[in-house]
């Protein structure tokens, strides 16, 4: 399995599932982070947390721990 937290910068992948607590899952889905969506890691903070991701036209800052709950296809 691949996770969003491990995806290198400037790499695109498709989201397979969200393995997060219900409250976090609802918040991510409201921002467009949902199964089937393409996601790209734009950049990471110097110490790796948070990371900036692009989902469609939306840029989102997400913590490494939250990104670890986003399963990717492939």
CHARMM internal coordinates of N, CA and C (Angstrom, degrees):
IC EDIT
DIST 1 N 1 CA 1.4491
DIST 1 CA 1 C 1.5216
ANGL 1 N 1 CA 1 C 109.59
DIST 1 C 2 N 1.3071
ANGL 1 CA 1 C 2 N 115.30
DIHE 1 N 1 CA 1 C 2 N 145.53
DIST 2 N 2 CA 1.4603
ANGL 1 C 2 N 2 CA 121.75
DIHE 1 CA 1 C 2 N 2 CA 175.71
DIST 2 CA 2 C 1.5259
ANGL 2 N 2 CA 2 C 108.44
DIHE 1 C 2 N 2 CA 2 C -111.59
DIST 2 C 3 N 1.3298
ANGL 2 CA 2 C 3 N 115.03
DIHE 2 N 2 CA 2 C 3 N 145.99
DIST 3 N 3 CA 1.4561
ANGL 2 C 3 N 3 CA 121.16
DIHE 2 CA 2 C 3 N 3 CA -178.37
DIST 3 CA 3 C 1.5191
ANGL 3 N 3 CA 3 C 109.49
DIHE 2 C 3 N 3 CA 3 C -123.15
DIST 3 C 4 N 1.3011
ANGL 3 CA 3 C 4 N 116.91
DIHE 3 N 3 CA 3 C 4 N 150.14
DIST 4 N 4 CA 1.4516
ANGL 3 C 4 N 4 CA 122.18
DIHE 3 CA 3 C 4 N 4 CA 179.49
DIST 4 CA 4 C 1.5260
ANGL 4 N 4 CA 4 C 111.59
DIHE 3 C 4 N 4 CA 4 C -58.99
DIST 4 C 5 N 1.3141
ANGL 4 CA 4 C 5 N 118.01
DIHE 4 N 4 CA 4 C 5 N -34.78
DIST 5 N 5 CA 1.4626
ANGL 4 C 5 N 5 CA 121.72
DIHE 4 CA 4 C 5 N 5 CA -179.23
DIST 5 CA 5 C 1.5286
ANGL 5 N 5 CA 5 C 111.76
DIHE 4 C 5 N 5 CA 5 C -62.05
DIST 5 C 6 N 1.3300
ANGL 5 CA 5 C 6 N 117.90
DIHE 5 N 5 CA 5 C 6 N -25.11
DIST 6 N 6 CA 1.4649
ANGL 5 C 6 N 6 CA 122.23
DIHE 5 CA 5 C 6 N 6 CA -177.13
DIST 6 CA 6 C 1.5226
ANGL 6 N 6 CA 6 C 113.31
DIHE 5 C 6 N 6 CA 6 C -98.46
DIST 6 C 7 N 1.3226
ANGL 6 CA 6 C 7 N 118.06
DIHE 6 N 6 CA 6 C 7 N -3.16
DIST 7 N 7 CA 1.4612
ANGL 6 C 7 N 7 CA 121.65
DIHE 6 CA 6 C 7 N 7 CA -177.09
DIST 7 CA 7 C 1.5327
ANGL 7 N 7 CA 7 C 110.26
DIHE 6 C 7 N 7 CA 7 C -72.00
DIST 7 C 8 N 1.3404
ANGL 7 CA 7 C 8 N 118.31
DIHE 7 N 7 CA 7 C 8 N 129.34
DIST 8 N 8 CA 1.4696
ANGL 7 C 8 N 8 CA 120.53
DIHE 7 CA 7 C 8 N 8 CA 179.31
DIST 8 CA 8 C 1.5317
ANGL 8 N 8 CA 8 C 111.56
DIHE 7 C 8 N 8 CA 8 C -68.17
DIST 8 C 9 N 1.3253
ANGL 8 CA 8 C 9 N 115.88
DIHE 8 N 8 CA 8 C 9 N 161.27
DIST 9 N 9 CA 1.4632
ANGL 8 C 9 N 9 CA 120.76
DIHE 8 CA 8 C 9 N 9 CA 178.05
DIST 9 CA 9 C 1.5211
ANGL 9 N 9 CA 9 C 110.44
DIHE 8 C 9 N 9 CA 9 C -61.58
DIST 9 C 10 N 1.3338
ANGL 9 CA 9 C 10 N 116.02
DIHE 9 N 9 CA 9 C 10 N 151.02
DIST 10 N 10 CA 1.4633
ANGL 9 C 10 N 10 CA 124.52
DIHE 9 CA 9 C 10 N 10 CA 178.93
DIST 10 CA 10 C 1.5231
ANGL 10 N 10 CA 10 C 113.50
DIHE 9 C 10 N 10 CA 10 C 57.51
DIST 10 C 11 N 1.3203
ANGL 10 CA 10 C 11 N 116.26
DIHE 10 N 10 CA 10 C 11 N 29.72
DIST 11 N 11 CA 1.4598
ANGL 10 C 11 N 11 CA 121.81
DIHE 10 CA 10 C 11 N 11 CA 176.78
DIST 11 CA 11 C 1.5235
ANGL 11 N 11 CA 11 C 108.32
DIHE 10 C 11 N 11 CA 11 C -116.64
DIST 11 C 12 N 1.3140
ANGL 11 CA 11 C 12 N 115.89
DIHE 11 N 11 CA 11 C 12 N 136.30
DIST 12 N 12 CA 1.4626
ANGL 11 C 12 N 12 CA 121.77
DIHE 11 CA 11 C 12 N 12 CA -179.17
DIST 12 CA 12 C 1.5186
ANGL 12 N 12 CA 12 C 109.49
DIHE 11 C 12 N 12 CA 12 C -105.89
DIST 12 C 13 N 1.3223
ANGL 12 CA 12 C 13 N 116.20
DIHE 12 N 12 CA 12 C 13 N 141.31
DIST 13 N 13 CA 1.4644
ANGL 12 C 13 N 13 CA 121.89
DIHE 12 CA 12 C 13 N 13 CA 176.96
DIST 13 CA 13 C 1.5231
ANGL 13 N 13 CA 13 C 108.25
DIHE 12 C 13 N 13 CA 13 C -147.89
DIST 13 C 14 N 1.3117
ANGL 13 CA 13 C 14 N 115.32
DIHE 13 N 13 CA 13 C 14 N 164.50
DIST 14 N 14 CA 1.4665
ANGL 13 C 14 N 14 CA 121.71
DIHE 13 CA 13 C 14 N 14 CA 178.14
DIST 14 CA 14 C 1.5291
ANGL 14 N 14 CA 14 C 108.57
DIHE 13 C 14 N 14 CA 14 C -104.18
DIST 14 C 15 N 1.3274
ANGL 14 CA 14 C 15 N 115.19
DIHE 14 N 14 CA 14 C 15 N 138.75
DIST 15 N 15 CA 1.4587
ANGL 14 C 15 N 15 CA 121.14
DIHE 14 CA 14 C 15 N 15 CA -178.37
DIST 15 CA 15 C 1.5240
ANGL 15 N 15 CA 15 C 109.76
DIHE 14 C 15 N 15 CA 15 C -78.33
DIST 15 C 16 N 1.3280
ANGL 15 CA 15 C 16 N 116.25
DIHE 15 N 15 CA 15 C 16 N 131.25
DIST 16 N 16 CA 1.4594
ANGL 15 C 16 N 16 CA 121.74
DIHE 15 CA 15 C 16 N 16 CA 178.51
DIST 16 CA 16 C 1.5317
ANGL 16 N 16 CA 16 C 110.71
DIHE 15 C 16 N 16 CA 16 C -95.53
DIST 16 C 17 N 1.3370
ANGL 16 CA 16 C 17 N 117.29
DIHE 16 N 16 CA 16 C 17 N -47.34
DIST 17 N 17 CA 1.4674
ANGL 16 C 17 N 17 CA 120.39
DIHE 16 CA 16 C 17 N 17 CA -176.12
DIST 17 CA 17 C 1.5216
ANGL 17 N 17 CA 17 C 110.09
DIHE 16 C 17 N 17 CA 17 C -158.98
DIST 17 C 18 N 1.3244
ANGL 17 CA 17 C 18 N 115.28
DIHE 17 N 17 CA 17 C 18 N 158.88
DIST 18 N 18 CA 1.4643
ANGL 17 C 18 N 18 CA 121.69
DIHE 17 CA 17 C 18 N 18 CA 174.73
DIST 18 CA 18 C 1.5263
ANGL 18 N 18 CA 18 C 107.37
DIHE 17 C 18 N 18 CA 18 C -109.32
DIST 18 C 19 N 1.3250
ANGL 18 CA 18 C 19 N 116.16
DIHE 18 N 18 CA 18 C 19 N 116.82
DIST 19 N 19 CA 1.4689
ANGL 18 C 19 N 19 CA 122.42
DIHE 18 CA 18 C 19 N 19 CA 179.29
DIST 19 CA 19 C 1.5215
ANGL 19 N 19 CA 19 C 107.55
DIHE 18 C 19 N 19 CA 19 C -108.98
DIST 19 C 20 N 1.3096
ANGL 19 CA 19 C 20 N 115.83
DIHE 19 N 19 CA 19 C 20 N 68.78
DIST 20 N 20 CA 1.4634
ANGL 19 C 20 N 20 CA 121.90
DIHE 19 CA 19 C 20 N 20 CA -174.84
DIST 20 CA 20 C 1.5212
ANGL 20 N 20 CA 20 C 109.18
DIHE 19 C 20 N 20 CA 20 C -134.95
DIST 20 C 21 N 1.3340
ANGL 20 CA 20 C 21 N 116.60
DIHE 20 N 20 CA 20 C 21 N 163.18
DIST 21 N 21 CA 1.4696
ANGL 20 C 21 N 21 CA 119.32
DIHE 20 CA 20 C 21 N 21 CA 175.19
DIST 21 CA 21 C 1.5347
ANGL 21 N 21 CA 21 C 110.51
DIHE 20 C 21 N 21 CA 21 C -58.45
DIST 21 C 22 N 1.3223
ANGL 21 CA 21 C 22 N 117.52
DIHE 21 N 21 CA 21 C 22 N 152.46
DIST 22 N 22 CA 1.4741
ANGL 21 C 22 N 22 CA 120.89
DIHE 21 CA 21 C 22 N 22 CA -175.67
DIST 22 CA 22 C 1.5252
ANGL 22 N 22 CA 22 C 114.56
DIHE 21 C 22 N 22 CA 22 C -53.67
DIST 22 C 23 N 1.3170
ANGL 22 CA 22 C 23 N 118.69
DIHE 22 N 22 CA 22 C 23 N -40.74
DIST 23 N 23 CA 1.4692
ANGL 22 C 23 N 23 CA 119.73
DIHE 22 CA 22 C 23 N 23 CA -178.48
DIST 23 CA 23 C 1.5245
ANGL 23 N 23 CA 23 C 111.37
DIHE 22 C 23 N 23 CA 23 C -66.06
DIST 23 C 24 N 1.3208
ANGL 23 CA 23 C 24 N 117.59
DIHE 23 N 23 CA 23 C 24 N -40.78
DIST 24 N 24 CA 1.4685
ANGL 23 C 24 N 24 CA 121.21
DIHE 23 CA 23 C 24 N 24 CA 177.61
DIST 24 CA 24 C 1.5212
ANGL 24 N 24 CA 24 C 110.34
DIHE 23 C 24 N 24 CA 24 C -69.26
DIST 24 C 25 N 1.3226
ANGL 24 CA 24 C 25 N 116.92
DIHE 24 N 24 CA 24 C 25 N -40.03
DIST 25 N 25 CA 1.4625
ANGL 24 C 25 N 25 CA 120.97
DIHE 24 CA 24 C 25 N 25 CA 179.19
DIST 25 CA 25 C 1.5357
ANGL 25 N 25 CA 25 C 110.82
DIHE 24 C 25 N 25 CA 25 C -59.96
DIST 25 C 26 N 1.3363
ANGL 25 CA 25 C 26 N 116.72
DIHE 25 N 25 CA 25 C 26 N -43.42
DIST 26 N 26 CA 1.4705
ANGL 25 C 26 N 26 CA 120.29
DIHE 25 CA 25 C 26 N 26 CA 178.74
DIST 26 CA 26 C 1.5277
ANGL 26 N 26 CA 26 C 111.00
DIHE 25 C 26 N 26 CA 26 C -63.07
DIST 26 C 27 N 1.3373
ANGL 26 CA 26 C 27 N 116.72
DIHE 26 N 26 CA 26 C 27 N -42.60
DIST 27 N 27 CA 1.4619
ANGL 26 C 27 N 27 CA 120.30
DIHE 26 CA 26 C 27 N 27 CA -179.18
DIST 27 CA 27 C 1.5300
ANGL 27 N 27 CA 27 C 111.02
DIHE 26 C 27 N 27 CA 27 C -64.96
DIST 27 C 28 N 1.3385
ANGL 27 CA 27 C 28 N 117.20
DIHE 27 N 27 CA 27 C 28 N -43.89
DIST 28 N 28 CA 1.4557
ANGL 27 C 28 N 28 CA 120.51
DIHE 27 CA 27 C 28 N 28 CA 179.41
DIST 28 CA 28 C 1.5285
ANGL 28 N 28 CA 28 C 111.30
DIHE 27 C 28 N 28 CA 28 C -64.87
DIST 28 C 29 N 1.3175
ANGL 28 CA 28 C 29 N 116.54
DIHE 28 N 28 CA 28 C 29 N -41.61
DIST 29 N 29 CA 1.4659
ANGL 28 C 29 N 29 CA 119.49
DIHE 28 CA 28 C 29 N 29 CA -179.70
DIST 29 CA 29 C 1.5242
ANGL 29 N 29 CA 29 C 111.07
DIHE 28 C 29 N 29 CA 29 C -66.32
DIST 29 C 30 N 1.3293
ANGL 29 CA 29 C 30 N 117.81
DIHE 29 N 29 CA 29 C 30 N -33.99
DIST 30 N 30 CA 1.4653
ANGL 29 C 30 N 30 CA 120.74
DIHE 29 CA 29 C 30 N 30 CA 176.44
DIST 30 CA 30 C 1.5231
ANGL 30 N 30 CA 30 C 111.44
DIHE 29 C 30 N 30 CA 30 C -65.20
DIST 30 C 31 N 1.3350
ANGL 30 CA 30 C 31 N 117.20
DIHE 30 N 30 CA 30 C 31 N -26.78
DIST 31 N 31 CA 1.4629
ANGL 30 C 31 N 31 CA 121.81
DIHE 30 CA 30 C 31 N 31 CA 179.01
DIST 31 CA 31 C 1.5304
ANGL 31 N 31 CA 31 C 112.39
DIHE 30 C 31 N 31 CA 31 C -88.91
DIST 31 C 32 N 1.3345
ANGL 31 CA 31 C 32 N 117.37
DIHE 31 N 31 CA 31 C 32 N -2.04
DIST 32 N 32 CA 1.4640
ANGL 31 C 32 N 32 CA 120.73
DIHE 31 CA 31 C 32 N 32 CA 177.91
DIST 32 CA 32 C 1.5143
ANGL 32 N 32 CA 32 C 114.10
DIHE 31 C 32 N 32 CA 32 C 101.54
DIST 32 C 33 N 1.3289
ANGL 32 CA 32 C 33 N 117.61
DIHE 32 N 32 CA 32 C 33 N -1.38
DIST 33 N 33 CA 1.4652
ANGL 32 C 33 N 33 CA 121.59
DIHE 32 CA 32 C 33 N 33 CA 177.92
DIST 33 CA 33 C 1.5208
ANGL 33 N 33 CA 33 C 106.57
DIHE 32 C 33 N 33 CA 33 C -84.23
DIST 33 C 34 N 1.3304
ANGL 33 CA 33 C 34 N 115.23
DIHE 33 N 33 CA 33 C 34 N 94.51
DIST 34 N 34 CA 1.4618
ANGL 33 C 34 N 34 CA 120.85
DIHE 33 CA 33 C 34 N 34 CA -175.11
DIST 34 CA 34 C 1.5222
ANGL 34 N 34 CA 34 C 109.13
DIHE 33 C 34 N 34 CA 34 C -143.18
DIST 34 C 35 N 1.3241
ANGL 34 CA 34 C 35 N 117.77
DIHE 34 N 34 CA 34 C 35 N 157.69
DIST 35 N 35 CA 1.4624
ANGL 34 C 35 N 35 CA 120.10
DIHE 34 CA 34 C 35 N 35 CA 179.21
DIST 35 CA 35 C 1.5265
ANGL 35 N 35 CA 35 C 111.86
DIHE 34 C 35 N 35 CA 35 C -54.21
DIST 35 C 36 N 1.3343
ANGL 35 CA 35 C 36 N 114.95
DIHE 35 N 35 CA 35 C 36 N 134.79
DIST 36 N 36 CA 1.4546
ANGL 35 C 36 N 36 CA 121.75
DIHE 35 CA 35 C 36 N 36 CA -179.43
DIST 36 CA 36 C 1.5154
ANGL 36 N 36 CA 36 C 113.98
DIHE 35 C 36 N 36 CA 36 C 96.34
DIST 36 C 37 N 1.3154
ANGL 36 CA 36 C 37 N 117.71
DIHE 36 N 36 CA 36 C 37 N -17.09
DIST 37 N 37 CA 1.4689
ANGL 36 C 37 N 37 CA 121.13
DIHE 36 CA 36 C 37 N 37 CA -179.29
DIST 37 CA 37 C 1.5254
ANGL 37 N 37 CA 37 C 110.37
DIHE 36 C 37 N 37 CA 37 C -80.31
DIST 37 C 38 N 1.3292
ANGL 37 CA 37 C 38 N 115.94
DIHE 37 N 37 CA 37 C 38 N 147.66
DIST 38 N 38 CA 1.4603
ANGL 37 C 38 N 38 CA 120.53
DIHE 37 CA 37 C 38 N 38 CA 174.73
DIST 38 CA 38 C 1.5102
ANGL 38 N 38 CA 38 C 108.97
DIHE 37 C 38 N 38 CA 38 C -88.13
DIST 38 C 39 N 1.3145
ANGL 38 CA 38 C 39 N 115.86
DIHE 38 N 38 CA 38 C 39 N 137.77
DIST 39 N 39 CA 1.4524
ANGL 38 C 39 N 39 CA 122.12
DIHE 38 CA 38 C 39 N 39 CA -178.76
DIST 39 CA 39 C 1.5309
ANGL 39 N 39 CA 39 C 108.65
DIHE 38 C 39 N 39 CA 39 C -129.26
DIST 39 C 40 N 1.3229
ANGL 39 CA 39 C 40 N 116.25
DIHE 39 N 39 CA 39 C 40 N 145.73
DIST 40 N 40 CA 1.4684
ANGL 39 C 40 N 40 CA 121.60
DIHE 39 CA 39 C 40 N 40 CA 178.92
DIST 40 CA 40 C 1.5162
ANGL 40 N 40 CA 40 C 108.75
DIHE 39 C 40 N 40 CA 40 C -135.10
DIST 40 C 41 N 1.3217
ANGL 40 CA 40 C 41 N 116.60
DIHE 40 N 40 CA 40 C 41 N 134.82
DIST 41 N 41 CA 1.4606
ANGL 40 C 41 N 41 CA 120.86
DIHE 40 CA 40 C 41 N 41 CA 175.39
DIST 41 CA 41 C 1.5195
ANGL 41 N 41 CA 41 C 107.37
DIHE 40 C 41 N 41 CA 41 C -81.79
DIST 41 C 42 N 1.3298
ANGL 41 CA 41 C 42 N 116.78
DIHE 41 N 41 CA 41 C 42 N 117.62
DIST 42 N 42 CA 1.4555
ANGL 41 C 42 N 42 CA 122.40
DIHE 41 CA 41 C 42 N 42 CA -178.63
DIST 42 CA 42 C 1.5239
ANGL 42 N 42 CA 42 C 109.72
DIHE 41 C 42 N 42 CA 42 C -81.76
DIST 42 C 43 N 1.3240
ANGL 42 CA 42 C 43 N 116.81
DIHE 42 N 42 CA 42 C 43 N -52.50
DIST 43 N 43 CA 1.4678
ANGL 42 C 43 N 43 CA 121.13
DIHE 42 CA 42 C 43 N 43 CA 178.22
DIST 43 CA 43 C 1.5185
ANGL 43 N 43 CA 43 C 109.48
DIHE 42 C 43 N 43 CA 43 C -165.49
DIST 43 C 44 N 1.3324
ANGL 43 CA 43 C 44 N 113.89
DIHE 43 N 43 CA 43 C 44 N 166.05
DIST 44 N 44 CA 1.4543
ANGL 43 C 44 N 44 CA 121.59
DIHE 43 CA 43 C 44 N 44 CA 178.03
DIST 44 CA 44 C 1.5203
ANGL 44 N 44 CA 44 C 108.60
DIHE 43 C 44 N 44 CA 44 C -121.16
DIST 44 C 45 N 1.3105
ANGL 44 CA 44 C 45 N 116.62
DIHE 44 N 44 CA 44 C 45 N 150.85
DIST 45 N 45 CA 1.4608
ANGL 44 C 45 N 45 CA 121.47
DIHE 44 CA 44 C 45 N 45 CA 174.36
DIST 45 CA 45 C 1.5301
ANGL 45 N 45 CA 45 C 108.27
DIHE 44 C 45 N 45 CA 45 C -64.48
DIST 45 C 46 N 1.3214
ANGL 45 CA 45 C 46 N 118.19
DIHE 45 N 45 CA 45 C 46 N 159.31
DIST 46 N 46 CA 1.4680
ANGL 45 C 46 N 46 CA 120.46
DIHE 45 CA 45 C 46 N 46 CA -177.70
DIST 46 CA 46 C 1.5326
ANGL 46 N 46 CA 46 C 114.59
DIHE 45 C 46 N 46 CA 46 C -52.94
DIST 46 C 47 N 1.3018
ANGL 46 CA 46 C 47 N 118.03
DIHE 46 N 46 CA 46 C 47 N -34.58
DIST 47 N 47 CA 1.4659
ANGL 46 C 47 N 47 CA 120.46
DIHE 46 CA 46 C 47 N 47 CA 178.41
DIST 47 CA 47 C 1.5313
ANGL 47 N 47 CA 47 C 112.04
DIHE 46 C 47 N 47 CA 47 C -96.82
DIST 47 C 48 N 1.3326
ANGL 47 CA 47 C 48 N 117.36
DIHE 47 N 47 CA 47 C 48 N 8.38
DIST 48 N 48 CA 1.4598
ANGL 47 C 48 N 48 CA 121.91
DIHE 47 CA 47 C 48 N 48 CA 174.74
DIST 48 CA 48 C 1.5155
ANGL 48 N 48 CA 48 C 115.88
DIHE 47 C 48 N 48 CA 48 C 91.48
DIST 48 C 49 N 1.3190
ANGL 48 CA 48 C 49 N 117.59
DIHE 48 N 48 CA 48 C 49 N -6.09
DIST 49 N 49 CA 1.4560
ANGL 48 C 49 N 49 CA 119.08
DIHE 48 CA 48 C 49 N 49 CA -177.25
DIST 49 CA 49 C 1.5184
ANGL 49 N 49 CA 49 C 109.65
DIHE 48 C 49 N 49 CA 49 C -141.87
DIST 49 C 50 N 1.3005
ANGL 49 CA 49 C 50 N 122.38
DIHE 49 N 49 CA 49 C 50 N 122.38
DIST 50 N 50 CA 1.4600
ANGL 49 C 50 N 50 CA 127.59
DIHE 49 CA 49 C 50 N 50 CA 5.65
DIST 50 CA 50 C 1.5325
ANGL 50 N 50 CA 50 C 110.98
DIHE 49 C 50 N 50 CA 50 C -86.41
DIST 50 C 51 N 1.3107
ANGL 50 CA 50 C 51 N 114.31
DIHE 50 N 50 CA 50 C 51 N -179.86
DIST 51 N 51 CA 1.4611
ANGL 50 C 51 N 51 CA 121.12
DIHE 50 CA 50 C 51 N 51 CA 175.26
DIST 51 CA 51 C 1.5210
ANGL 51 N 51 CA 51 C 108.11
DIHE 50 C 51 N 51 CA 51 C -121.35
DIST 51 C 52 N 1.3244
ANGL 51 CA 51 C 52 N 115.90
DIHE 51 N 51 CA 51 C 52 N 151.12
DIST 52 N 52 CA 1.4574
ANGL 51 C 52 N 52 CA 120.99
DIHE 51 CA 51 C 52 N 52 CA 178.29
DIST 52 CA 52 C 1.5230
ANGL 52 N 52 CA 52 C 108.02
DIHE 51 C 52 N 52 CA 52 C -104.18
DIST 52 C 53 N 1.3319
ANGL 52 CA 52 C 53 N 115.81
DIHE 52 N 52 CA 52 C 53 N 128.44
DIST 53 N 53 CA 1.4564
ANGL 52 C 53 N 53 CA 120.94
DIHE 52 CA 52 C 53 N 53 CA 179.32
DIST 53 CA 53 C 1.5201
ANGL 53 N 53 CA 53 C 109.31
DIHE 52 C 53 N 53 CA 53 C -121.74
DIST 53 C 54 N 1.3204
ANGL 53 CA 53 C 54 N 115.21
DIHE 53 N 53 CA 53 C 54 N 155.38
DIST 54 N 54 CA 1.4632
ANGL 53 C 54 N 54 CA 121.59
DIHE 53 CA 53 C 54 N 54 CA 175.73
DIST 54 CA 54 C 1.5240
ANGL 54 N 54 CA 54 C 107.87
DIHE 53 C 54 N 54 CA 54 C -115.73
DIST 54 C 55 N 1.3236
ANGL 54 CA 54 C 55 N 115.06
DIHE 54 N 54 CA 54 C 55 N 126.92
DIST 55 N 55 CA 1.4665
ANGL 54 C 55 N 55 CA 122.23
DIHE 54 CA 54 C 55 N 55 CA 174.37
DIST 55 CA 55 C 1.5139
ANGL 55 N 55 CA 55 C 105.14
DIHE 54 C 55 N 55 CA 55 C -125.55
DIST 55 C 56 N 1.3224
ANGL 55 CA 55 C 56 N 116.52
DIHE 55 N 55 CA 55 C 56 N 107.01
DIST 56 N 56 CA 1.4600
ANGL 55 C 56 N 56 CA 119.77
DIHE 55 CA 55 C 56 N 56 CA -173.07
DIST 56 CA 56 C 1.5154
ANGL 56 N 56 CA 56 C 109.05
DIHE 55 C 56 N 56 CA 56 C 64.02
DIST 56 C 57 N 1.3312
ANGL 56 CA 56 C 57 N 117.29
DIHE 56 N 56 CA 56 C 57 N -127.06
DIST 57 N 57 CA 1.4626
ANGL 56 C 57 N 57 CA 122.16
DIHE 56 CA 56 C 57 N 57 CA 178.89
DIST 57 CA 57 C 1.5241
ANGL 57 N 57 CA 57 C 112.20
DIHE 56 C 57 N 57 CA 57 C -95.36
DIST 57 C 58 N 1.3231
ANGL 57 CA 57 C 58 N 117.34
DIHE 57 N 57 CA 57 C 58 N 6.60
DIST 58 N 58 CA 1.4542
ANGL 57 C 58 N 58 CA 121.64
DIHE 57 CA 57 C 58 N 58 CA -175.59
DIST 58 CA 58 C 1.5209
ANGL 58 N 58 CA 58 C 110.93
DIHE 57 C 58 N 58 CA 58 C -100.91
DIST 58 C 59 N 1.3375
ANGL 58 CA 58 C 59 N 116.72
DIHE 58 N 58 CA 58 C 59 N 132.59
DIST 59 N 59 CA 1.4567
ANGL 58 C 59 N 59 CA 122.34
DIHE 58 CA 58 C 59 N 59 CA 173.13
DIST 59 CA 59 C 1.5195
ANGL 59 N 59 CA 59 C 108.02
DIHE 58 C 59 N 59 CA 59 C -103.26
DIST 59 C 60 N 1.3285
ANGL 59 CA 59 C 60 N 116.38
DIHE 59 N 59 CA 59 C 60 N 130.90
DIST 60 N 60 CA 1.4559
ANGL 59 C 60 N 60 CA 122.19
DIHE 59 CA 59 C 60 N 60 CA -175.21
DIST 60 CA 60 C 1.5209
ANGL 60 N 60 CA 60 C 109.06
DIHE 59 C 60 N 60 CA 60 C -130.16
DIST 60 C 61 N 1.3280
ANGL 60 CA 60 C 61 N 116.81
DIHE 60 N 60 CA 60 C 61 N 134.30
DIST 61 N 61 CA 1.4615
ANGL 60 C 61 N 61 CA 121.39
DIHE 60 CA 60 C 61 N 61 CA 170.86
DIST 61 CA 61 C 1.5235
ANGL 61 N 61 CA 61 C 106.98
DIHE 60 C 61 N 61 CA 61 C -93.07
DIST 61 C 62 N 1.3125
ANGL 61 CA 61 C 62 N 116.27
DIHE 61 N 61 CA 61 C 62 N 127.32
DIST 62 N 62 CA 1.4569
ANGL 61 C 62 N 62 CA 121.45
DIHE 61 CA 61 C 62 N 62 CA -175.32
DIST 62 CA 62 C 1.5268
ANGL 62 N 62 CA 62 C 108.94
DIHE 61 C 62 N 62 CA 62 C -134.89
DIST 62 C 63 N 1.3095
ANGL 62 CA 62 C 63 N 116.61
DIHE 62 N 62 CA 62 C 63 N 142.00
DIST 63 N 63 CA 1.4619
ANGL 62 C 63 N 63 CA 121.30
DIHE 62 CA 62 C 63 N 63 CA 177.56
DIST 63 CA 63 C 1.5234
ANGL 63 N 63 CA 63 C 110.46
DIHE 62 C 63 N 63 CA 63 C -73.45
DIST 63 C 64 N 1.3216
ANGL 63 CA 63 C 64 N 115.14
DIHE 63 N 63 CA 63 C 64 N 154.24
DIST 64 N 64 CA 1.4600
ANGL 63 C 64 N 64 CA 120.97
DIHE 63 CA 63 C 64 N 64 CA 178.78
DIST 64 CA 64 C 1.5368
ANGL 64 N 64 CA 64 C 110.72
DIHE 63 C 64 N 64 CA 64 C -58.27
DIST 64 C 65 N 1.3315
ANGL 64 CA 64 C 65 N 117.17
DIHE 64 N 64 CA 64 C 65 N -42.11
DIST 65 N 65 CA 1.4698
ANGL 64 C 65 N 65 CA 121.01
DIHE 64 CA 64 C 65 N 65 CA -179.74
DIST 65 CA 65 C 1.5279
ANGL 65 N 65 CA 65 C 111.59
DIHE 64 C 65 N 65 CA 65 C -63.46
DIST 65 C 66 N 1.3262
ANGL 65 CA 65 C 66 N 117.42
DIHE 65 N 65 CA 65 C 66 N -35.85
DIST 66 N 66 CA 1.4725
ANGL 65 C 66 N 66 CA 120.60
DIHE 65 CA 65 C 66 N 66 CA 177.85
DIST 66 CA 66 C 1.5260
ANGL 66 N 66 CA 66 C 110.19
DIHE 65 C 66 N 66 CA 66 C -71.89
DIST 66 C 67 N 1.3394
ANGL 66 CA 66 C 67 N 117.04
DIHE 66 N 66 CA 66 C 67 N -39.82
DIST 67 N 67 CA 1.4602
ANGL 66 C 67 N 67 CA 121.29
DIHE 66 CA 66 C 67 N 67 CA 179.77
DIST 67 CA 67 C 1.5198
ANGL 67 N 67 CA 67 C 111.37
DIHE 66 C 67 N 67 CA 67 C -66.42
DIST 67 C 68 N 1.3257
ANGL 67 CA 67 C 68 N 117.14
DIHE 67 N 67 CA 67 C 68 N -25.52
DIST 68 N 68 CA 1.4678
ANGL 67 C 68 N 68 CA 121.16
DIHE 67 CA 67 C 68 N 68 CA 179.21
DIST 68 CA 68 C 1.5243
ANGL 68 N 68 CA 68 C 111.66
DIHE 67 C 68 N 68 CA 68 C -68.51
DIST 68 C 69 N 1.3165
ANGL 68 CA 68 C 69 N 118.19
DIHE 68 N 68 CA 68 C 69 N -13.31
DIST 69 N 69 CA 1.4642
ANGL 68 C 69 N 69 CA 121.91
DIHE 68 CA 68 C 69 N 69 CA 178.05
DIST 69 CA 69 C 1.5137
ANGL 69 N 69 CA 69 C 113.83
DIHE 68 C 69 N 69 CA 69 C -97.08
DIST 69 C 70 N 1.3433
ANGL 69 CA 69 C 70 N 117.05
DIHE 69 N 69 CA 69 C 70 N 6.57
DIST 70 N 70 CA 1.4650
ANGL 69 C 70 N 70 CA 121.62
DIHE 69 CA 69 C 70 N 70 CA 179.93
DIST 70 CA 70 C 1.5305
ANGL 70 N 70 CA 70 C 107.82
DIHE 69 C 70 N 70 CA 70 C -106.77
DIST 70 C 71 N 1.3270
ANGL 70 CA 70 C 71 N 116.00
DIHE 70 N 70 CA 70 C 71 N 108.20
DIST 71 N 71 CA 1.4659
ANGL 70 C 71 N 71 CA 121.54
DIHE 70 CA 70 C 71 N 71 CA -178.93
DIST 71 CA 71 C 1.5360
ANGL 71 N 71 CA 71 C 109.28
DIHE 70 C 71 N 71 CA 71 C -85.90
DIST 71 C 72 N 1.3262
ANGL 71 CA 71 C 72 N 115.31
DIHE 71 N 71 CA 71 C 72 N 137.30
DIST 72 N 72 CA 1.4679
ANGL 71 C 72 N 72 CA 122.13
DIHE 71 CA 71 C 72 N 72 CA -179.03
DIST 72 CA 72 C 1.5214
ANGL 72 N 72 CA 72 C 110.77
DIHE 71 C 72 N 72 CA 72 C -107.90
DIST 72 C 73 N 1.3220
ANGL 72 CA 72 C 73 N 116.50
DIHE 72 N 72 CA 72 C 73 N 154.55
DIST 73 N 73 CA 1.4521
ANGL 72 C 73 N 73 CA 121.20
DIHE 72 CA 72 C 73 N 73 CA 175.96
DIST 73 CA 73 C 1.5215
ANGL 73 N 73 CA 73 C 109.68
DIHE 72 C 73 N 73 CA 73 C -73.65
DIST 73 C 74 N 1.3230
ANGL 73 CA 73 C 74 N 114.63
DIHE 73 N 73 CA 73 C 74 N 154.43
DIST 74 N 74 CA 1.4726
ANGL 73 C 74 N 74 CA 119.76
DIHE 73 CA 73 C 74 N 74 CA 175.62
DIST 74 CA 74 C 1.4433
ANGL 74 N 74 CA 74 C 110.20
DIHE 73 C 74 N 74 CA 74 C 88.52
END
COOR INIT
IC SEED 1 N 1 CA 1 C
IC BUILD
